[in-house]
Amino acid sequence: MTSITPAGKPPMQRQTLDALTVFCADQRYQFDPAAWLRRGAWQGNAVAVVAQYLAMTSWYGYDAELHLIAEEICPGISGLDTFNREMRTMGMDLAQFSVRTRRTHWAMQHLPAGNAGSAAAA
């Protein structure tokens, strides 16, 4: 049975959530605005929501850069109404995303050099 988010939408597919989680954890180490924009061209507003969310956190960093990236991908995303609408449309659970990104980031910190891709299983 498919679970439903509070907004009544099916949750974001796990594969999409996993890919975004690993991408964001990796970007915390080697932030590259162009990589975010390339991913935004591929995954659209999901990347804008994630960038805007991370810009609002106290733990991720790169706040100003992420805000600009989010706005470039999805103009108006910094407004609460647009942000909430986009988040609900894609069925994204930001609390789950935050926990998974932090865990993946932690795992990447504690892996031997060259094994960061293994963190996707975390």
BELBEL-V127413 format. One record per pair of residues at least 4 apart in sequence whose C-alpha atoms are under 6 Angstrom apart, sorted by the first residue. I is the first residue (numbers start at 1). J is the second residue. D is the distance in whole Angstrom. If there is no record, write none. Layout:
# BELBEL-V127413
i:I j:J d:D
i:I j:J d:D
This chain:
# BELBEL-V127413
i:4 j:8 d:6
i:4 j:9 d:5
i:4 j:10 d:5
i:5 j:9 d:5
i:5 j:11 d:6
i:7 j:88 d:6
i:9 j:91 d:5
i:10 j:91 d:6
i:11 j:91 d:4
i:11 j:92 d:6
i:12 j:91 d:5
i:12 j:92 d:5
i:14 j:18 d:6
i:17 j:21 d:6
i:21 j:101 d:5
i:22 j:120 d:6
i:25 j:101 d:6
i:25 j:105 d:5
i:27 j:31 d:5
i:36 j:40 d:6
i:39 j:43 d:6
i:40 j:44 d:5
i:40 j:47 d:5
i:47 j:51 d:6
i:48 j:70 d:4
i:48 j:73 d:6
i:49 j:53 d:6
i:51 j:66 d:5
i:51 j:70 d:5
i:52 j:67 d:5
i:52 j:70 d:6
i:55 j:63 d:4
i:55 j:66 d:5
i:55 j:67 d:6
i:62 j:66 d:6
i:70 j:74 d:6
i:71 j:75 d:5
i:71 j:77 d:6
i:77 j:82 d:5
i:77 j:83 d:5
i:80 j:84 d:6
i:87 j:92 d:5
i:94 j:98 d:6
i:97 j:101 d:6
i:101 j:105 d:6
i:104 j:119 d:6
i:104 j:122 d:6
i:107 j:119 d:6
i:108 j:116 d:5
i:108 j:119 d:6
